[in-house]
Amino acid sequence: MIIGQQKPLDEIKQIIADYQKVLILGCGTCVTVCFAGGEKEVGILASALRMATGLEGQPREFVEATVQRQCEYEYNEEVADLVREADAVLSLACGIGVQTMNERFPEKITLPGLNTSFLGQPAEQGIWAERCQACGNCVLALTGGICPIARCSKSLLNGPCGGSKNGKCEIAPDVDCAWQLVYDRLKALGKLELMTEIQPAKDWSTSRDGGPRKIVREDLRL
Amino acid sequence: MNYVKGLLDQIGLGSQRLEMYFLSSAEGARFAEIATEMTERVRQLGPNPIKKLEIGD
Protein backbone atom coordinates (compact mmCIF):
# COMPACT_ATOMS: atom_id res chain seq x y z
CA MET A 1 0.00 0.00 0.00
CA ILE A 2 0.94 3.66 -0.17
CA ILE A 3 2.29 4.84 3.18
CA GLY A 4 1.86 8.47 4.16
CA GLN A 5 2.48 10.69 7.13
CA GLN A 6 0.54 13.78 8.14
CA LYS A 7 2.37 17.08 7.78
CA PRO A 8 3.06 19.04 10.99
CA LEU A 9 0.14 21.21 12.10
CA ASP A 10 2.17 24.42 11.65
CA GLU A 11 2.88 23.57 8.00
CA ILE A 12 -0.78 22.72 7.40
CA LYS A 13 -1.80 26.06 8.92
CA GLN A 14 0.52 27.86 6.49
CA ILE A 15 -0.78 25.85 3.54
CA ILE A 16 -4.40 26.83 4.24
CA ALA A 17 -3.63 30.38 5.41
CA ASP A 18 -5.35 32.06 2.45
CA TYR A 19 -8.64 30.18 2.78
CA GLN A 20 -11.56 30.70 5.14
CA LYS A 21 -13.68 27.60 4.55
CA VAL A 22 -11.68 24.43 4.07
CA LEU A 23 -12.93 20.97 3.23
CA ILE A 24 -10.69 18.37 4.89
CA LEU A 25 -10.98 15.33 2.68
CA GLY A 26 -9.78 11.91 3.80
CA CYS A 27 -9.24 8.78 1.75
CA GLY A 28 -10.65 5.41 2.79
CA THR A 29 -7.97 3.21 1.29
CA CYS A 30 -4.17 3.11 1.89
CA VAL A 31 -3.87 6.13 4.17
CA THR A 32 -6.75 4.92 6.34
CA VAL A 33 -4.94 1.65 6.96
CA CYS A 34 -1.70 3.44 7.88
CA PHE A 35 -3.56 5.85 10.20
CA ALA A 36 -2.54 8.98 8.30
CA GLY A 37 -5.55 10.24 6.37
CA GLY A 38 -8.71 8.27 7.05
CA GLU A 39 -12.01 9.39 8.56
CA LYS A 40 -10.58 9.32 12.09
CA GLU A 41 -7.56 11.44 11.17
CA VAL A 42 -9.81 13.91 9.32
CA GLY A 43 -11.83 14.35 12.51
CA ILE A 44 -8.75 14.83 14.71
CA LEU A 45 -7.14 17.29 12.29
CA ALA A 46 -10.35 19.29 11.86
CA SER A 47 -10.74 19.63 15.64
CA ALA A 48 -7.07 20.55 16.07
CA LEU A 49 -7.29 23.20 13.33
CA ARG A 50 -10.52 24.66 14.73
CA MET A 51 -8.87 25.06 18.11
CA ALA A 52 -5.50 26.26 16.77
CA THR A 53 -6.91 28.84 14.37
CA GLY A 54 -9.39 29.96 17.03
CA LEU A 55 -6.65 30.44 19.62
CA GLU A 56 -4.73 32.52 17.11
CA GLY A 57 -7.71 34.80 16.69
CA GLN A 58 -8.32 33.74 13.09
CA PRO A 59 -11.02 31.08 13.33
CA ARG A 60 -11.79 29.24 10.12
CA GLU A 61 -14.47 26.84 9.07
CA PHE A 62 -13.51 23.20 8.53
CA VAL A 63 -15.83 20.72 6.86
CA GLU A 64 -15.06 17.00 7.16
CA ALA A 65 -15.54 14.27 4.58
CA THR A 66 -13.88 11.03 3.49
CA VAL A 67 -14.23 9.21 0.18
CA GLN A 68 -13.49 5.57 -0.46
CA ARG A 69 -10.64 6.20 -2.90
CA GLN A 70 -9.48 9.69 -3.74
CA CYS A 71 -7.37 8.57 -6.71
CA GLU A 72 -10.47 7.85 -8.82
CA TYR A 73 -12.83 10.46 -10.25
CA GLU A 74 -15.93 8.33 -9.57
CA TYR A 75 -15.47 8.37 -5.80
CA ASN A 76 -14.66 12.09 -5.68
CA GLU A 77 -17.94 12.82 -7.44
CA GLU A 78 -19.68 12.18 -4.11
CA VAL A 79 -18.15 15.31 -2.57
CA ALA A 80 -18.66 17.64 -5.57
CA ASP A 81 -21.15 19.80 -3.63
CA LEU A 82 -18.87 20.09 -0.62
CA VAL A 83 -15.94 21.06 -2.87
CA ARG A 84 -18.08 23.73 -4.56
CA GLU A 85 -19.03 25.25 -1.20
CA ALA A 86 -15.45 25.32 0.14
CA ASP A 87 -12.72 27.88 -0.58
CA ALA A 88 -10.13 25.11 -0.77
CA VAL A 89 -9.73 21.40 -0.15
CA LEU A 90 -7.11 20.01 2.21
CA SER A 91 -6.55 16.43 1.11
CA LEU A 92 -5.35 13.75 3.49
CA ALA A 93 -4.83 11.33 0.60
CA CYS A 94 -1.51 10.51 -1.04
CA GLY A 95 -0.11 12.71 -3.79
CA ILE A 96 -2.13 10.77 -6.33
CA GLY A 97 -5.37 11.65 -4.56
CA VAL A 98 -4.38 15.31 -4.33
CA GLN A 99 -3.66 15.45 -8.07
CA THR A 100 -6.81 13.54 -8.98
CA MET A 101 -8.85 16.08 -7.01
CA ASN A 102 -7.11 18.98 -8.75
CA GLU A 103 -7.78 17.40 -12.14
CA ARG A 104 -11.41 16.61 -11.34
CA PHE A 105 -12.15 20.01 -9.74
CA PRO A 106 -9.80 22.44 -11.52
CA GLU A 107 -11.76 25.48 -10.37
CA LYS A 108 -10.84 24.75 -6.74
CA ILE A 109 -7.36 24.18 -5.31
CA THR A 110 -6.74 20.91 -3.46
CA LEU A 111 -3.79 21.16 -1.08
CA PRO A 112 -1.74 18.35 0.49
CA GLY A 113 -2.05 17.57 4.20
CA LEU A 114 0.15 14.49 3.99
CA ASN A 115 3.62 13.62 2.89
CA THR A 116 3.45 10.54 0.68
CA SER A 117 6.26 8.44 2.05
CA PHE A 118 6.69 5.14 0.21
CA LEU A 119 5.19 1.85 -0.98
CA GLY A 120 5.31 -0.53 1.91
CA GLN A 121 3.66 -2.75 4.45
CA PRO A 122 2.78 -2.65 8.15
CA ALA A 123 5.79 -4.57 9.47
CA GLU A 124 4.64 -4.42 13.10
CA GLN A 125 1.97 -2.52 15.01
CA GLY A 126 2.94 1.12 14.50
CA ILE A 127 5.82 0.37 12.13
CA TRP A 128 5.67 0.60 8.32
CA ALA A 129 8.50 -0.45 6.07
CA GLU A 130 9.31 0.14 2.42
CA ARG A 131 8.98 -2.89 0.17
CA CYS A 132 8.74 -1.65 -3.44
CA GLN A 133 10.07 1.24 -5.51
CA ALA A 134 7.82 0.57 -8.52
CA CYS A 135 10.90 0.23 -10.74
CA GLY A 136 8.77 -1.30 -13.48
CA ASN A 137 10.81 -4.47 -13.92
CA CYS A 138 10.32 -6.87 -11.03
CA VAL A 139 13.30 -9.00 -9.99
CA LEU A 140 11.68 -10.79 -7.03
CA ALA A 141 11.80 -14.14 -8.88
CA LEU A 142 15.61 -13.97 -8.78
CA THR A 143 15.96 -12.88 -5.19
CA GLY A 144 13.74 -15.21 -3.19
CA GLY A 145 10.94 -12.66 -2.98
CA ILE A 146 13.03 -9.97 -1.30
CA CYS A 147 13.44 -6.74 -3.25
CA PRO A 148 17.05 -5.53 -3.48
CA ILE A 149 15.93 -2.37 -5.28
CA ALA A 150 13.80 -1.13 -2.40
CA ARG A 151 15.55 -2.80 0.51
CA CYS A 152 19.27 -2.63 -0.33
CA SER A 153 20.54 0.87 0.46
CA LYS A 154 22.49 0.84 -2.80
CA SER A 155 19.82 -1.02 -4.82
CA LEU A 156 22.50 -3.52 -5.80
CA LEU A 157 21.60 -6.34 -8.16
CA ASN A 158 24.68 -8.40 -7.32
CA GLY A 159 25.05 -8.01 -3.59
CA PRO A 160 25.98 -7.98 -0.84
CA CYS A 161 28.55 -5.21 -0.72
CA GLY A 162 31.37 -4.78 1.78
CA GLY A 163 29.10 -2.83 4.08
CA SER A 164 27.15 -5.92 5.13
CA LYS A 165 28.04 -6.94 8.68
CA ASN A 166 26.31 -9.54 10.84
CA GLY A 167 23.24 -9.30 8.61
CA LYS A 168 22.96 -5.54 8.95
CA CYS A 169 23.59 -2.68 6.54
CA GLU A 170 26.39 -0.22 7.22
CA ILE A 171 24.03 2.77 7.05
CA ALA A 172 22.40 1.94 10.41
CA PRO A 173 22.48 -0.93 12.89
CA ASP A 174 18.73 -1.46 12.66
CA VAL A 175 18.64 -1.79 8.87
CA ASP A 176 18.75 -5.35 7.58
CA CYS A 177 21.16 -6.11 4.76
CA ALA A 178 18.75 -6.99 1.95
CA TRP A 179 21.30 -9.29 0.35
CA GLN A 180 21.77 -11.20 3.61
CA LEU A 181 18.00 -11.68 3.60
CA VAL A 182 18.14 -12.80 -0.03
CA TYR A 183 20.94 -15.25 0.75
CA ASP A 184 19.14 -16.72 3.77
CA ARG A 185 15.90 -17.05 1.84
CA LEU A 186 17.47 -18.65 -1.23
CA LYS A 187 19.37 -21.06 1.02
CA ALA A 188 16.14 -22.07 2.76
CA LEU A 189 14.50 -22.58 -0.64
CA GLY A 190 17.42 -24.66 -1.95
CA LYS A 191 17.99 -22.08 -4.71
CA LEU A 192 21.38 -20.69 -3.74
CA GLU A 193 22.63 -21.16 -7.30
CA LEU A 194 20.63 -18.02 -8.16
CA MET A 195 23.20 -16.04 -6.14
CA THR A 196 25.92 -17.00 -8.63
CA GLU A 197 24.06 -15.65 -11.65
CA ILE A 198 25.52 -12.26 -12.47
CA GLN A 199 22.79 -9.77 -13.23
CA PRO A 200 23.59 -7.19 -15.91
CA ALA A 201 23.24 -3.48 -15.22
CA LYS A 202 19.56 -2.74 -14.68
CA ASP A 203 17.61 -0.99 -17.39
CA TRP A 204 16.15 1.90 -15.43
CA SER A 205 14.09 3.19 -18.33
CA THR A 206 11.06 1.38 -16.88
CA SER A 207 11.59 3.31 -13.66
CA ARG A 208 11.54 7.09 -13.18
CA ASP A 209 14.59 7.43 -15.44
CA GLY A 210 12.28 6.93 -18.40
CA GLY A 211 10.18 9.95 -17.43
CA PRO A 212 6.55 9.91 -16.27
CA ARG A 213 5.06 6.48 -16.89
CA LYS A 214 1.78 5.42 -18.39
CA ILE A 215 0.21 2.06 -19.18
CA VAL A 216 -2.18 1.80 -22.11
CA ARG A 217 -4.37 -1.32 -22.29
CA GLU A 218 -6.10 -1.26 -25.65
CA ASP A 219 -8.26 -4.25 -24.63
CA LEU A 220 -9.77 -2.20 -21.81
CA ARG A 221 -10.21 1.12 -23.55
CA LEU A 222 -13.62 2.34 -24.60
CA MET B 1 0.36 10.03 25.25
CA ASN B 2 3.37 11.56 23.51
CA TYR B 3 1.30 11.96 20.36
CA VAL B 4 -1.55 13.74 22.12
CA LYS B 5 0.83 15.90 24.15
CA GLY B 6 2.57 16.91 20.92
CA LEU B 7 -0.79 17.72 19.35
CA LEU B 8 -1.82 19.85 22.34
CA ASP B 9 1.44 21.80 22.05
CA GLN B 10 0.95 22.30 18.32
CA ILE B 11 -2.62 23.47 18.84
CA GLY B 12 -1.43 25.95 21.46
CA LEU B 13 -3.29 24.45 24.41
CA GLY B 14 -0.12 23.16 26.06
CA SER B 15 0.83 19.59 26.85
CA GLN B 16 1.01 20.27 30.60
CA ARG B 17 -2.77 19.94 30.78
CA LEU B 18 -2.53 16.22 30.14
CA GLU B 19 -0.79 13.57 32.19
CA MET B 20 -1.09 9.83 32.66
CA TYR B 21 -0.36 7.98 35.87
CA PHE B 22 -0.28 4.29 36.61
CA LEU B 23 -1.64 3.23 39.95
CA SER B 24 -3.80 0.48 41.36
CA SER B 25 -7.21 0.82 43.01
CA ALA B 26 -5.50 0.15 46.35
CA GLU B 27 -3.48 3.37 46.15
CA GLY B 28 -6.05 5.84 47.44
CA ALA B 29 -3.53 8.12 49.07
CA ARG B 30 -1.46 8.32 45.89
CA PHE B 31 -4.61 9.05 43.88
CA ALA B 32 -5.42 11.98 46.13
CA GLU B 33 -1.84 13.23 45.84
CA ILE B 34 -1.98 13.12 42.03
CA ALA B 35 -5.39 14.78 41.93
CA THR B 36 -4.09 17.60 44.13
CA GLU B 37 -0.95 17.95 42.03
CA MET B 38 -2.91 18.14 38.76
CA THR B 39 -5.48 20.54 40.23
CA GLU B 40 -2.67 22.84 41.33
CA ARG B 41 -1.00 22.62 37.93
CA VAL B 42 -4.19 23.40 36.01
CA ARG B 43 -4.99 26.25 38.37
CA GLN B 44 -1.62 27.81 37.57
CA LEU B 45 -2.18 27.31 33.82
CA GLY B 46 -5.54 29.03 34.04
CA PRO B 47 -8.87 28.19 32.41
CA ASN B 48 -9.04 26.35 29.12
CA PRO B 49 -8.71 29.12 26.50
CA ILE B 50 -10.87 27.14 24.05
CA LYS B 51 -13.92 27.74 26.24
CA LYS B 52 -13.84 31.44 25.36
CA LEU B 53 -14.00 30.75 21.64
CA GLU B 54 -17.48 29.22 21.42
CA ILE B 55 -16.48 27.01 18.55
CA GLY B 56 -18.70 24.23 19.75
CA ASP B 57 -16.14 21.49 19.31
Interface residues (C-beta under 8 A of the other chain):
Chain A: P8 L9 D10 I44 S47 A48 R50 M51 A52 G54 L55 E56 P59
Chain B: L7 Q10 I11 G12 L13 P49 I50 L53 I55 D57
